[in-house]
Amino acid sequence: MTRVDFYLLPPGPEGPEGFACRLAEKAWRQGLRVHLRAPDAESARALDRMLWTYRAGSFVPHALAGELPEGAEEDRPVLLGGPEEPPPEPWRDLLINLAGDIPSWFDAFRRLAEPVPPDGREAARVRYRLYRERGCELHAHDLAGSRVGVEER
């Protein structure tokens, strides 16, 4: 069963992409392999650039799906991709979903993170219900400090 964590984000400049970079770094430092799922190839490239610059002094070894050098699986624990296909087996510890929909292959992951910006709560509620129907273990983390979460009202 996949554990799904919704992260209700506060308003601010970091946004879901910045949060995803921080979460990917934390997961990597814990020894996890991460797939960062972007809405499209252009967004994946922007995340690629952001992982180099989002925090001074940080380094997150990563690669874009389709551009992974042969034999680099061990030194690239974070893989960035678009919404199309699931990543290869090594990158299935954590899926960070920035695409705004639910991939049909989400249950290949042990954990799934759903960063939710302030204006994305209604869409997140729909995804929450669908994950619940699929029997996922659901958790919501209110990083914004508001009372209305992603759970159904």
Secondary structure, 3 states (H helix, E strand, C coil): CCEEEEEECCCCCCHHHHHHHHHHHHHHHCCCCEEEECCCHHHHHHHHHHHHHCCCCCCCCEEECCCCCCCCCCCCCEEEECCCCCCCHHHCCEEEECCCCCCCCHHHCCEEEEEECHHHHHHHHHHHHHHHHCCCEEEEEECCCCCCCCCCC
